[in-house]
Structures are given as C-alpha cells and as structure tokens.
Amino acid sequence: MNEQQADSSHFEQPYSHEVENTVADIIDSHHGIEAGTETGEQVSMAGRLMLRRVQGKLAFGTLADSTGRIQLFAPSKVTPRFEQFCELSLGDWIGVSGEVMATRRGELSVKVESWTLLARTQRPFPDKFHGLTDVDTRYRQRYVDLWVTQDARKTFVLRSRALSLLRRFMEERGYLEVETPVFHPIPGGALAKPFITHHNALDVDLYLRIAPELFLKRLVVGGFPKVFEVARVFRNEGISNRHNPEFTMMECYEAYGDYFTYMDLTEELVVHLVEELCGSTRISHDGRELDLSAPWKRATMAELTSDRVGTDISVHTSVDELRELCDTHGVPWNDSYGSGKLLLELFEKTTEHDLWEPTFVTDYPTEVSPLSRPHRDDPELVERFECIVVGREMCNGFSELTDPVIQRERFEAQDAQRADGDEEAMALDQDYLRALEYGLPPTVGLGIGIDRLVMLLADVQTIRDVVLFPTLRPEVLDRSEQPLQDR
C-alpha cells in the first residue's frame, strides 16, 4: 500500500497495514549479532513509538508491540520525511519497514527505510521512565497502563496462559467444558449477597449468578460425570485487595468421587500450573519463599484453631465457651451463631491469615456448609475442604450432598435465615431439589478462584492487578477537557 503522507495540517488514517514481523521474532532470530552489523534482512512491523531522541541528522526511537520493544535507527539520508519522523509524539502508532542491524554500540535495531503513521495519540503519553505513577489511574486507564507498565502486561499474558493450561489439564482428564446461565431465577450455590436485575418481557426479577454450582450438579444428574466451567460470577459485596464484585471461578464436578479425590486433583493442578508458568514449585511471593511442591499439609479446622487459641475446641464445644474465646481474641459474634459458626469465625479471624504454605483445611461445621455431604464419622461436620495459601482462601471443595430430604431441610433453614434479614443466605430451590430426587450419584465438587490463583503465580498483592478492568467508584469526567489539538 502507499505510505500515508503525514503533514502538520491533515492526517488520513489508513484502513489497514501489512505486518510481517513481531518484535519478539526479530529479537529471537538476531539476538547477539555483533556491533556494527548490517544483516541485509528486511522486516515490517508496527506498534507504538515509546521513546524518541534526535541527534542532528540522526534519530532514535523505541517501537513497542504486544511482544516487546526494539530500537529504531533513523538516519536522515535513509529515512523518508525525516523531519516529520522527528516530530512524532510518544504513543503514536506507526508502521516501520527496514533492515535489521546492530548499532556501533551493539544495540539491536531496525533501520527505518519506510514508515507510516497509523494513528495519532491526542493525549500526552507517559514515557517508560515515569509511567503511570497514580495507582487509580493505572486501573482506570488500563489501555495506557499496558503500554507503560511491563509487569502489568506480563501478568495478563500469564493469566491467559494459566487459563489455557487449566482447560487442557481438565480436558485431558476427561472433563467436559460447559456453560450455565448467568441469570438465575433464585440465588444459590454460595453464601453471598446477589445483584438483582429485572427481565421486562417475563416481568420477573433475576439474579446474577453468585456461583454456577447448582446448575453444574444438575448436569451430573443429567448424565455428564465430569464437567467444568470457567465462570464469571457476581457478588454484591465489599471491595478489597482480595475481592472484586465480579470475578472468575473454575468449578468442576466429578461423579463417584469424594473430597479426597479433589484434594488430590487441586494439588496436581496447581503444581502443574506453577511448574509450567514459573519453572519451579519454589517461588517467591510478597518477598517470602513459598514451596508449592506436593504433598500439601492436611489438617482439620478444629485442630488448626485449637493450636492457635491454645485450647482444644471443636464443633462439639459449648456455645458459651466458644463465645468466651471469641471475646478473648476480639472476634465479633451475635446471638444467632451456633457452635459451628463460632468455630468458623474463630478460625477465620485468628488462624487463616497465618497459613503461609498450602494447607488443606478440612471437616467444616454443618452449620456453615449447606450444600456439603455429612461427614462419614461425625454428623455435626461435613466433608469439606478449603485450600489456604499465603493466608488466603484459594479454593473450596466438598463431597456433595446427594440426599434431597436433608438438602430440603438445609434449604429451609437457610430460607428462614433469609427471612430474618440475612441477605447472604440461600433461597429454597425447588427445581434443584426435584433434580436430586431423580438421583445424584456420589459426587465431589470444587471451586477455584482464578483471580487469587493468578495473584499467587504473578506475585501481586491486590486483585486489581490481575483483573483487566476492576470495579472502581465511578469517575467524574470533565466534559470541558479537550484532547491535544491536531499537530
């Protein structure tokens, strides 16, 4: 195609531009060439101009594309419209063709023998030395952050690779990837406050899903013994370094297994991902060494909490004794909490944050686990585990409750709590109970927080660094603000 003429009064943006090479390709194939070498190889690439300096009749620039950065070498005798090239702004999109070479200082470069202005930036673009220093601006203007913050780009490439590897891992083990509804007629599958919307044609309120669990188990009833879904879920709760109102989970279900089956699967999956993405099961996180190699520690919630508070307690400990321990350790409680809920509160407020190495916390109280199967050795407990690593929950799994009679009782108890004002309690789902009445075989389920898993692998401390466009307080934009005038 003909090169577009870039003058100071008019710019006509081209409709397309042929790109034959990426920066990474050029670097990989010419890494280590001697200083002063001209290879004679012609390349054609495109990206943003991120740096530029002019030294008399010679100009240098840095071209960045999605794969990396490379120096541009532009001599006035070789580069057409040299003066206009020198007037380009940081952030302008350009297409460049020329010879691969190394400067006398040994810098791998592309000699600019032709160039095309593809798009102008009409706002000041940060350079690589200053970048976006305001954290809030980084998250609001991710389209700029990805260019000037190389670690951000690497994190989201890692996230994409992790999801690809996860899908392949599950498929190789016979799992079928499925899609279930985002709009639910009844909020369920987790204890969380839902977002509510309204469907005009049906004139009904619907809820954005807080978990895909109940629909995925319907599929096991329907004859799919191994299913998984990478699901966007929504919870109308607070925002913190660990929480975003919309986030991503991978949920999977397997017929004929129990919670031991999925502790093994979780361990195997995470070890596989960390070895593929980080090169070793020994990584650094938040300045501390973390060993993710198998096997991981397994201990009951009661054992771990007893060690922390200095006295043996369990779900069978009296409510009064547990309340006293809560008061001693500054753990809030209210009159509706039974022993199971009090034990959970003590664990979460005193113990969980100190579990650095990966730990399967097992055998949760029935009171706080309405969808889990009763423990085979203790009816006050369920066969449930959470994996805690670097002090935060990464996943939750359990042997699934298959008895529709017991499930109805638990739903009714949750429904009563909901009627009393608990916005996180589950509603009674008659259709799910009907599905159970057709028969759910022994089944195990697992939910892994993808965002928290990526936080671990990428060594970042806030969920906003692994969500491309995190939820933020609405920005008030100044309508009078104008972009830069045409150059």
C-alpha positions in Angstrom: 0.0 0.0 0.0 1.1 3.6 -0.5 2.5 5.3 2.5 0.3 7.9 4.0 1.5 11.5 3.9 1.9 12.9 7.4 1.9 16.6 7.4 1.0 19.0 10.2 -2.4 20.1 8.8 -4.0 16.8 7.8 -3.8 13.1 8.6 -5.8 10.5 6.9 -5.7 7.2 8.9 -5.1 4.2 6.7 -7.7 1.4 6.7 -5.1 -1.4 7.1 -1.4 -2.0 7.3 0.5 -5.2 6.5 2.7 -6.5 9.3 5.1 -9.4 8.7 7.2 -9.5 11.9 6.8 -9.0 15.6 9.5 -7.5 17.9 9.9 -10.9 19.6 10.5 -12.6 16.3 13.2 -10.1 15.4 14.9 -10.3 18.8 14.8 -14.1 18.8 16.3 -14.5 15.4 19.0 -11.8 15.7 20.0 -11.9 19.3 23.7 -11.4 19.9 24.7 -10.1 16.5 28.0 -8.1 16.6 28.1 -4.4 16.9 28.0 -2.5 13.6 26.5 -5.5 11.7 24.1 -4.9 8.9 22.2 -8.1 8.2 20.6 -7.2 4.9 17.3 -8.8 6.2 14.2 -6.7 5.7 11.4 -6.7 8.2 8.0 -5.0 8.5 6.4 -4.3 11.9 4.0 -1.9 13.7 3.4 -0.6 17.2 3.6 2.5 19.3 6.5 4.9 19.4 7.5 4.8 23.1 10.8 6.8 23.1 12.4 9.2 20.7 15.5 11.3 20.6 17.1 13.3 17.9 20.8 14.0 17.5 21.3 16.3 14.5 20.8 14.2 11.3 20.1 11.0 13.3 17.1 10.0 15.2 16.5 7.0 17.5 13.2 5.7 18.8 11.7 2.7 20.6 8.9 0.8 18.9 6.7 -1.4 21.2 4.3 -4.0 20.1 2.5 -6.7 22.1 5.6 -8.9 22.2 8.3 -6.5 23.2 10.4 -3.4 22.3 13.1 -2.7 19.8 15.2 0.3 18.9 14.5 2.3 15.7 17.6 3.8 13.9 16.6 6.6 11.6 19.4 8.4 9.6 18.2 11.5 7.7 19.8 10.2 4.5 17.8 6.9 4.7 14.5 7.7 6.5 11.9 9.4 4.3 10.2 12.5 5.7 12.9 12.6 8.4 11.7 15.9 9.9 8.2 14.6 10.3 9.5 11.4 11.9 11.3 13.6 14.4 8.1 15.4 15.2 6.1 12.2 16.1 4.7 12.1 19.6 5.2 9.4 22.2 2.4 7.0 21.8 1.8 7.4 18.1 1.1 4.2 16.2 3.5 3.7 13.3 4.3 1.0 10.8 8.0 0.6 10.0 10.0 -1.3 7.4 13.7 -1.6 7.1 16.9 -3.6 7.7 17.8 -5.4 10.9 21.1 -4.2 12.2 23.2 -3.5 15.3 24.5 0.0 16.0 28.1 0.6 16.8 27.3 0.3 20.5 25.8 -3.1 19.8 22.1 -2.2 20.2 19.8 -4.4 18.0 17.9 -2.0 15.8 15.7 -1.7 12.7 16.9 0.9 10.2 13.9 3.0 9.3 13.7 2.8 5.5 10.0 3.5 5.2 7.4 4.4 7.8 3.7 5.0 8.0 1.7 7.0 10.6 -1.2 4.7 11.6 -2.8 6.6 14.4 -2.0 9.7 16.4 -2.3 9.9 20.1 -4.2 13.1 21.0 -3.3 12.9 24.7 0.1 13.1 26.4 1.5 9.6 26.6 3.7 8.6 29.6 7.3 7.6 28.8 8.8 4.4 30.2 10.8 6.2 32.8 7.8 7.8 34.6 4.9 5.6 33.5 1.6 5.9 35.3 2.5 6.7 38.9 -1.0 7.1 40.2 -2.4 3.6 41.0 -6.0 4.6 40.5 -5.2 6.0 37.0 -3.5 2.7 36.2 -6.7 0.7 36.8 -9.0 3.2 35.1 -6.8 3.7 32.1 -5.6 0.1 31.6 -5.3 0.8 27.9 -2.4 3.1 28.7 -1.1 1.1 31.7 -0.5 -2.0 29.5 2.0 0.0 27.3 4.0 1.7 30.1 3.9 -0.9 32.8 5.6 -4.0 31.5 4.8 -6.1 34.6 1.1 -5.5 34.0 1.3 -6.8 30.5 3.3 -9.9 31.7 0.7 -10.6 34.4 -2.2 -10.7 31.9 -0.2 -12.8 29.5 0.4 -15.2 32.4 -3.3 -15.2 33.3 -4.2 -16.1 29.7 -1.7 -18.9 29.7 -2.9 -20.2 33.0 -6.5 -20.5 31.8 -5.3 -22.2 28.6 -3.3 -24.7 30.6 -6.1 -25.3 33.1 -8.6 -26.1 30.3 -6.1 -28.5 28.8 -5.4 -30.1 32.1 -9.1 -30.7 32.7 -9.9 -31.9 29.2 -7.0 -34.4 29.3 -8.7 -35.9 32.4 -12.0 -36.4 30.6 -13.8 -33.3 31.8 -16.4 -31.6 29.5 -16.4 -27.8 29.5 -19.9 -26.5 29.7 -21.7 -23.1 30.0 -24.5 -22.5 32.5 -26.8 -19.5 32.9 -25.6 -16.1 34.2 -29.2 -15.1 35.1 -30.6 -17.2 37.9 -34.2 -17.2 39.0 -33.1 -18.0 42.6 -29.7 -17.0 44.1 -27.9 -20.1 45.2 -24.7 -22.1 45.1 -22.9 -20.0 47.7 -23.5 -17.8 50.8 -23.3 -14.3 49.2 -25.5 -11.3 48.5 -26.5 -11.3 44.8 -27.0 -8.5 42.3 -30.7 -8.2 41.2 -31.9 -7.2 37.8 -35.3 -7.3 36.1 -36.4 -9.0 32.9 -39.1 -6.8 31.3 -40.6 -9.4 28.9 -41.1 -12.0 31.6 -41.7 -9.3 34.3 -39.6 -11.2 36.8 -36.6 -10.3 38.9 -33.4 -12.3 38.1 -30.1 -12.6 39.9 -26.6 -12.5 38.5 -25.1 -15.8 39.5 -23.0 -16.0 42.6 -21.9 -19.5 41.7 -22.6 -22.0 38.9 -22.8 -24.9 41.3 -26.4 -25.9 41.3 -26.6 -25.9 37.5 -23.4 -27.9 37.1 -24.7 -30.6 39.5 -27.9 -30.8 37.5 -25.7 -31.8 34.6 -24.2 -34.7 36.7 -27.8 -35.8 37.4 -28.3 -35.5 33.6 -25.5 -38.0 32.9 -22.3 -35.9 32.4 -20.0 -37.5 35.0 -17.2 -34.9 34.7 -18.0 -31.3 34.0 -16.2 -27.9 34.5 -16.9 -24.3 33.8 -14.7 -21.2 33.8 -17.4 -18.8 35.0 -17.7 -15.1 35.6 -19.6 -14.7 38.9 -21.0 -11.7 40.7 -21.4 -10.9 44.4 -22.8 -7.7 45.7 -20.2 -7.3 48.5 -17.3 -5.1 49.5 -14.2 -4.3 47.5 -10.8 -5.0 48.9 -7.3 -6.3 47.8 -8.9 -9.8 47.7 -12.4 -9.0 46.5 -13.9 -7.6 43.3 -17.7 -7.7 42.8 -17.2 -9.7 39.6 -14.6 -12.3 39.4 -13.7 -15.7 37.8 -14.0 -19.1 39.2 -13.4 -22.6 37.8 -15.9 -25.0 39.1 -15.8 -28.7 38.4 -17.8 -31.8 39.4 -17.0 -35.5 39.2 -19.3 -38.4 39.8 -18.2 -41.2 42.0 -15.5 -39.2 43.9 -15.3 -37.7 47.3 -13.4 -34.7 48.9 -10.2 -36.7 49.0 -10.4 -37.1 45.2 -10.5 -33.3 44.8 -7.8 -32.5 47.3 -5.5 -34.7 45.1 -6.8 -33.0 41.9 -6.3 -29.5 43.3 -2.7 -30.3 44.4 -1.9 -31.8 41.0 -3.4 -28.9 39.1 -1.7 -26.1 40.9 1.7 -27.9 40.9 1.3 -28.4 37.1 0.5 -24.7 36.6 3.3 -23.3 38.7 5.9 -25.6 37.1 4.7 -24.6 33.6 4.4 -20.9 34.3 7.1 -20.3 36.9 9.5 -23.1 36.1 9.6 -24.4 39.7 7.4 -25.2 42.6 9.6 -23.0 44.8 8.6 -19.4 44.1 8.8 -16.0 45.8 5.6 -14.3 47.0 5.5 -10.9 48.7 9.2 -11.2 49.5 8.9 -14.6 51.1 9.8 -18.0 49.8 6.8 -20.3 49.1 7.1 -24.0 48.4 4.1 -25.4 46.5 5.5 -28.9 46.0 3.4 -31.8 46.9 2.2 -33.2 49.2 0.4 -30.3 50.9 -0.4 -30.3 54.6 -3.9 -31.5 55.6 -5.5 -30.7 59.0 -9.0 -30.2 60.3 -10.3 -26.7 61.1 -10.7 -27.7 64.8 -7.1 -28.9 65.0 -5.7 -25.7 63.5 -7.8 -23.4 65.5 -7.1 -25.3 68.7 -3.4 -24.8 68.2 -3.8 -21.1 67.6 -6.1 -20.3 70.6 -4.2 -22.7 73.0 -7.1 -24.9 74.0 -8.8 -27.9 72.4 -12.1 -26.8 70.8 -14.4 -28.4 68.2 -17.9 -28.2 66.8 -18.9 -30.0 70.0 -17.6 -27.3 72.3 -20.3 -25.4 74.1 -21.6 -22.1 72.6 -20.7 -20.3 75.9 -17.1 -21.5 75.8 -16.7 -20.5 72.2 -18.2 -17.1 72.8 -15.7 -16.5 75.6 -12.9 -17.4 73.3 -14.3 -15.1 70.7 -14.3 -12.3 73.2 -10.8 -13.1 74.3 -9.5 -12.9 70.8 -11.5 -10.0 69.6 -13.8 -11.9 67.3 -17.3 -10.5 66.9 -20.3 -12.8 67.2 -24.0 -12.5 67.5 -26.7 -14.5 69.3 -27.8 -16.5 66.2 -24.3 -18.2 65.9 -24.2 -21.8 66.9 -21.0 -23.7 67.8 -20.2 -24.3 64.1 -20.5 -20.7 63.1 -18.5 -19.6 66.1 -15.7 -22.1 65.3 -15.6 -20.8 61.8 -15.3 -17.2 62.9 -12.5 -18.1 65.3 -10.6 -19.9 62.6 -11.0 -17.1 60.0 -10.1 -14.3 62.4 -7.2 -15.9 64.3 -5.7 -18.7 62.2 -6.3 -18.4 58.5 -4.0 -15.5 57.8 -1.1 -17.3 59.3 -1.3 -20.3 57.0 1.5 -19.5 54.5 2.4 -22.8 53.0 -0.5 -24.5 51.1 -2.8 -26.2 53.6 -6.0 -28.2 53.1 -8.3 -27.2 56.0 -10.8 -30.0 56.3 -14.0 -31.0 58.1 -16.1 -27.9 58.3 -19.2 -27.5 60.6 -22.5 -28.5 59.0 -24.0 -25.1 60.1 -21.9 -23.2 57.6 -21.9 -25.7 54.8 -25.5 -26.2 53.4 -24.5 -28.0 50.2 -21.9 -30.4 51.6 -22.4 -34.1 52.5 -22.4 -35.1 56.2 -19.1 -36.4 57.4 -18.9 -40.2 57.5 -17.6 -40.1 61.1 -19.4 -37.1 62.7 -22.8 -35.8 61.7 -22.0 -32.3 63.1 -19.4 -31.9 60.4 -19.3 -32.1 56.6 -16.7 -33.5 54.2 -15.5 -30.1 53.0 -12.0 -28.6 52.5 -10.6 -25.2 51.7 -7.0 -24.7 50.5 -5.4 -21.8 52.2 -2.1 -20.4 50.9 -0.3 -17.2 51.7 -3.0 -16.6 54.3 -6.0 -16.5 51.9 -8.5 -19.0 50.5 -7.7 -20.2 47.0 -10.4 -22.9 46.6 -13.3 -24.7 48.2 -14.4 -28.2 47.7 -16.6 -30.9 49.2 -18.3 -34.2 48.9 -21.7 -33.1 47.6 -24.9 -33.6 49.5 -27.0 -36.0 47.5 -29.9 -36.7 49.8 -32.9 -34.5 48.7 -34.6 -34.8 52.1 -31.5 -33.4 54.0 -31.0 -30.8 51.3 -34.6 -29.6 51.7 -34.1 -29.3 55.5 -30.9 -27.2 55.0 -32.5 -25.0 52.3 -35.5 -24.4 54.7 -33.0 -23.4 57.5 -31.3 -21.0 55.1 -34.6 -19.7 53.9 -35.6 -18.9 57.5 -32.3 -17.0 58.0 -33.0 -15.1 54.7 -36.5 -14.2 56.0 -34.8 -12.9 59.2 -32.7 -10.5 57.1 -29.6 -12.5 56.2 -29.0 -11.3 52.7 -26.3 -13.9 52.1 -28.4 -16.9 53.0 -29.6 -19.2 50.2 -33.1 -19.4 48.9 -35.1 -22.7 48.6 -34.6 -24.0 45.1 -37.5 -26.4 44.3 -36.2 -27.3 40.9 -32.8 -28.3 42.3 -34.5 -30.5 44.9 -36.5 -32.1 42.0 -33.2 -32.8 40.2 -31.8 -34.5 43.4 -35.0 -36.6 43.6 -34.1 -38.1 40.2 -30.8 -39.2 41.8 -27.3 -37.7 42.2 -24.6 -40.4 42.5 -21.7 -39.8 44.9 -20.2 -36.6 43.6 -17.4 -34.2 44.6 -17.2 -30.5 43.6 -14.5 -27.9 43.6 -14.4 -24.1 43.0 -11.0 -22.4 42.4 -10.7 -18.6 42.5 -8.8 -17.9 39.2 -8.0 -14.3 40.2 -6.4 -15.4 43.5 -4.6 -18.2 41.8 -3.1 -15.7 39.3 -2.2 -13.4 42.2 -0.2 -16.2 43.6 1.6 -17.1 40.3 2.3 -13.5 39.3 3.4 -12.4 42.8 1.0 -9.5 43.2 -0.9 -8.4 46.3 -4.1 -7.0 45.0 -6.8 -8.5 42.9 -6.9 -5.3 40.8 -3.6 -6.2 39.3 -5.0 -9.4 37.8 -8.4 -8.1 36.6 -8.0 -6.1 33.4 -10.9 -3.7 34.3 -11.6 -3.9 38.1 -14.7 -2.3 39.6 -14.0 1.2 40.8 -16.0 4.1 42.1 -17.5 5.9 39.0 -15.2 8.6 37.7 -16.5 12.1 37.2 -15.0 13.3 33.9 -14.6 16.9 33.0 -16.6 17.5 29.8 -14.6 20.7 29.1 -11.4 18.7 28.9 -10.2 18.6 25.3 -7.6 16.4 23.7 -4.4 17.9 22.2 -5.0 19.9 19.0 -4.0 18.3 15.7 -0.3 18.7 15.2 
